[in-house]
Amino acid sequence: MPNTAYYRLSLTLLQQLLEGAGYDNWIAWLNEDIRLWDENQSTEHHLRAYGGMGSFNDVIVGSNDTQGLWKGRVFGMIQSLAYGLAQKNIDTAPLDPSFYGSASEILSGWRCRACGHAIITEIQLEQYLAGYFLPTFMVNYLKDDKLSELLAVENLINSVEVVAKREAIGQLIQQSNIELTTNNQWLWTCPRCQSSETCSYRWELHEDGTSLLEAADNLDML
Ligand SMILES: [Zn+2]
């Protein structure tokens, strides 16, 4: 395990992710956190950023597209790291992926309860992929002492394993007669039958990656 000062590093990475997003107050707050850590290893000021309305955990980073989604998830994980280290007043990062998020096998989409037409948007697929891969990427980057490279989200999005999984799930979606669409709007009406009986819907991806099953907690068809 390298001797990286992860608490301080996590604060500077958060600042980089906040740059240009209209969060100058939080960047200044983090500057103060860094100063207090350098001076007397105090994390109390950073911990005060969390909890309550308008607090640091309400900050949203990243736009409503693939890159923004991954960037937002990376921000959340580094936030968890900073908070976790601040609580324990330590510098050693946890190396259990579950600390940074639990891998879910659930893929979310839409369903028309009138005609059964099913849709998954590309962003919903990316939500699944980011949730599936990022906690492990985080731990691997920590182990390789290259955490700051996690900010280059394009490299994560285009990595061999993510591209392969994206393609494999894309095929499963097609085989399951689900429409994969780039339209990320809220689905008020069914594009096939125009019914307004649309609902959000969930599918479970099985471990072996060969089947997509309707989750048990979905609304029934009409
Ligand atoms: Zn329909």
Residues whose N, C-alpha, C, O or C-beta is under 5 A from the ligand:
A	BS01	ZN	C112 A114 C115 G116 H117 C190 R192 C193 Q194 S195
